[in-house]
Amino acid sequence: MTALLSTQTLDFDAAVRSLCVRLPVSIGASGLARELSAIAPDRAFRDVLTRGGWYRLGGVIDVTGQHVADDLSQWGESELAKHGDDLRALYDAYAGSGLRATRLLGRTHYLVAVTGPQATDFIQIEIEELQETVSHVLFEGHVPGSLEELFEAPDSGNSEILPHSAVAEATTNEPVSLPFYALRRITNVSDLLRRIAGNKPEPQSVHRFFDAWQASSAGQTTHFSNHWVLAVREYLDRYRQSIQQATPVAALNGPSPKFVSAYGAKGLALAEALQQFDRQAGYPMAWFFHMLTTKSVPQAVAYAVIDDVQDGFAYLPERDVKVLRNWLHRPFGF
């Protein structure tokens, strides 16, 4: 059975990759969702979030626009090694050559399909919309102090991710290719959380977030994946073991809900502010989950709500009061 499931997973992965290769980006995120549902008829995929404004290193092109290398980082390391790890020698070899670095400007489309009633029961697919553009001329001006300095456009700083406006100031953004899709990751969220749980004996913040959702009015009203996705990060620990981490990200493609309340509000005024926030978000108890992640609601609100409960105000269902008390007993956040 395990081998069969693995084969099915590989087949689906290959099908999604093929989909990305043949589909034009003009189809959009909603079109991607339709195509994914067509290749997996037992799943109804929906596009819930698009995150943009980021870039990653691309490759190297010559003065005619022909690709010299597809991976700038690997090319730089290889060339430096050929020149005895001497940056000056590398600079002298290529100064005036007109070689240019490229970068990939990107947006990530998050598409989800529910697989069961629990908050963790969904598949999340991340598909990147990429375009390779010219970043900057290599080996121009001065000998770089490091490969990282060579790779970064002048005045672009050392940040791995910049908003498009900042990128535009530091680069030409001349297109090298047409925009295209590429599969980033397919995540079975239930399986992911089980793997993450194996890293440490005690429940981690992401597990407690899901547990709170399932126990709260939010979990009784709507599915987690209608309003949240997971930002997944993978890295190697000191033992070279692959470790995964996940952080909830609110699936907001428009304005964020606003918490409007006077400092120190209590009673009916506080209840109205919480209900207004929840109405904007579209589900109950939204203020609590945004308090833990987007920080759009101050944590002091949680203490004020419990004070109200103790004073006899009953604007929260008992299940939500229990979730809130559990958090106050052992706070967590992202």
N, C-alpha and C positions, 0 to 999 in steps of 0.2 A: 504493500500500500504506500509506504514512504517513497519507494522508487517511482511509483506511478505519479504521486503528487509532485515529485521533483521534476519529472518529465513534463507534466502539464505546466508547471511554472516556467520552465525553460521555453516551452513552445509559445506561451503567452508573451514572455519577454521578447522573443524573436519576432513575434507578430507586431508588437508595439514598435519595436525598432524599425521594422519594415514600413510601418505606417508613417513614422516620422520622416523617413527618406522620401516617400512618394507624395506626401501631402504638401500643398503650397501653404505658406503662412497666412495667406488671405482667407483661409477657412476659419481662422480664429479659434478661441478657446471653446466656444460652444460647438463648433464643427468638430474639434478634437473629441469632445465628449460623445458626440453622435457616432463617430467612427470607432471609438473604443467600445461603445455599447454594441456595435455591429459585430465586432470580432469576439465579444464575450456576451452573447445574448442573455445569459443568466444574470448579468449585472447591468444596472442602470447608472452609468457614469454621469456626473454633473461637474461642471467647472465652478469652483467656489472661490478661487483667489488667483490673482496674478500679481506677482512681485517683480518690479523692474528696477532700473537705475543702477545696475551693477555691471562689472566687466571682469574678465580674466585675461591673462596673457595669451597671445595668439602665437604666431610663427614669425618667419623672416621672409621678406620678399626683396627682389633686386630692383634696379632702377626701371626695368620694363614691367614690373608688376608680377613677374614669375616667382613662384614659391621656391625658396632655397631650403626652407625647413618648415614643418608644420608645428613644431613645438619649440618656442623661443628658449625656454629654460634648458631643455636637453641640448639644443644646439649650442648655447652659450657655454655650458659645462664641458661639452665635447671639444669645442674650439679652444677653450682655455687650457684644457689638458694637453692639446696638441702643441700649445705654445709654452709648455713648461710651467703652467700656472702663473704666468707672468702677464698681468693685465696690460702693462706697457707694450709688451711684444704683441699682444692681441690687438691693441689699439693701432699700433703702427702698421700691422698687416692689413687692416680694413679701413683705416682712415681715408676718407674721400671715395670710398667704394659706392656710396649711395644706398647701401643696404638699409632697409627700414623694418622696424618692428611693427607687428600688428597686434590688435587685441580684439577680443570677442565681446561685443556689447550684447547684453542679454536681459531677457525677462523669463521668469519661471511661472508656468501655468500649473496650478494644483487641481487635479481632477480626482474625484472620490466616488466610490460605490459602496453602499451599505451591504454588509454580509450577514447581519444578525441584529438582535434587539439591544445588545449591550453597547455601551459607549465606545468600547474598543473595537467593535465589530465593523471594520471598514477597510477597504483597500485604497491607498493613496498613490497616485501616479504623478510624478513631477516631470513635466516636459518643458525643455528650454527652447525658447525662440531666440536664435543667435544671428548675429551678423558680424562678419570679420571686417574690420576697418583699419586704416593706417593709423598707427600710434605716433611714431616719431622716427627720425633718422638716427641710425646707430653710429657710434664712433664719431660724433660730431662735437666740437668745442673743446673738450678736455678729456684726459684719461680718467675713466671712472674709478672710484675707490673700491667698487665691488661689482659683482655681476648684478646684484639687486639694483644698484644705481644705474647700471647700463640698461636694465630691462624697463625701468620706470621712465615715463615721459618727463621732461623737465617741468618742474613746478607742480607735479601731480601728487607729490607727497609719497608716503610709504603705505597708505591705506590700500587694502586689497579690494575694497569696494567703495566707489564714489558715485554720487548722483550724476546723472547725465550732464547737468550744467557744469559741474566741476571738470568732468572728463573733457568736455568741449573746449574749455579754456586751455587745456594742456595738450590737446591732440588735434590733428586735422580732421579725423573721423571720415576721411575719404573711403568710400566703400571698396572693399576688395572682392566681396562676394554678395550674392543675393541673400536675403534672410532665409533661414532654414530652421527646421525643428530637429531636436536631438533628445533622446530619452536620457533623463538624469537618474531616476530611481523609481522602482516599484516597491511599495511597502505594504505588507500585510501587517496592520497596526497591532493586532493581537499577538502575532508572532514576535514583532519587534519588542513589545513591552515585556514579553516573557524572557527574551534574551537580555534585555537591560536589567531585569530583576535578578538575573544570575550573576551580575557584577558585584552586588553588595547584598548582605543579609537583610538589611532593613529596607522598607519601602522608600523609593525615591520620590522626589517632588512630582515628577510626571505621573507616577502611579497614584499618588494621593490626589492629584488634580482630577484624574479620571474617576476615582472613587467618589470624590465630592460631587462631581457632575451626576454620576449615576444615582446617588442618594438624594440629590436635591430636586426641587421642582423643575429645574431645567431638564434633568434626565427623564422626568415623567412627561415632558411636553414635546420635546424635539430631540432629534439625534445629534450627537456631538459633532459629527462631520458636516452638519448643515451650517455650523458657525465657527468651526475651528479646524485647523490643519496642524501638522507637526513639522517643525524644522528639525531635520535629522542631521546630526554631525557624527562623523566617524574619524577616529584617530588611533594611533598605536601607542600603547602604554610602554613603560620602561622594560617590560618583558617581551615587547614586540607583538603583543596580543591585540587584536582588533577590538576596540571599544566603541560602542554606539551611545549617543545621548540624544534626547528628544526634548524639544521645548514647544509648548502650545503657542500657536500664532492665530490671532483672531482673523477670521476670513472676512476682512473688510475691504471692499473695492471702492467704497465711497467714504464720506465723512465718518469719523469715529463718534460714537455716542458721547455726549457731554454730560458731565455731572455738575448740575447747577444747584448749589446750596450754600447758604451762609455758614461761615466757620462756627462750629459748635451747635449746629442745628440739632434739634431733638424732636421727638414726638411726631405730630402730624406733618410738620414741615420736612422732617427727615424722611418720613414715609413717602411723601409726595415726590421728593427728589429721587429716591430709589426707584419708584414706579415709573417716573419719567425716563430715567436712564434705561430701564428694562424695556420700555415701549420703543425707544429708539433702536435698541439692539435686536428686539424681536422675540425675546424669550425671558422667562422669569429668572431672577437671581443672577442676571448678567453682570450687575454691578460687582458682585463678589468675585467672579472669575476675571473680570477686567482689573480689579484691584490687585490680583495676584500676578498679572502679566503686563498689561499696557500701562499700569499705574495711573490710569485716568480717574480712579477713585482712591482717595487717601485711605491708608490703613486705619486711621483714627475712626473712620466711619464704622468699621466692624465693632469697635469697642462701644461706640455710641449706640449702635443697634442693640447690643446686649444689655446695655444700661436701660434702654427703653423696655426691653422684654422684662427685665427685673422690676421695672416700675409699673408693669401691667399693660403696656401697649402690645397689641397682638396683630401687627400688620404683616408678620411673616408666618407661614405655615410651620408647624412643629418640626417637620423634616428639615427645613432650611435653618431653623434655630439650632438643631442638632449638628448640622454641617458647620455652622459658624462656631459653635462651642468647641467642636473638635479642632478647628483651625486655631482658635485662641489658646487652646491647651498646648498645641504643638504647631506654631506658625511655620509656614513655608511660602516660597514664592519663586519667581524667575527674574 
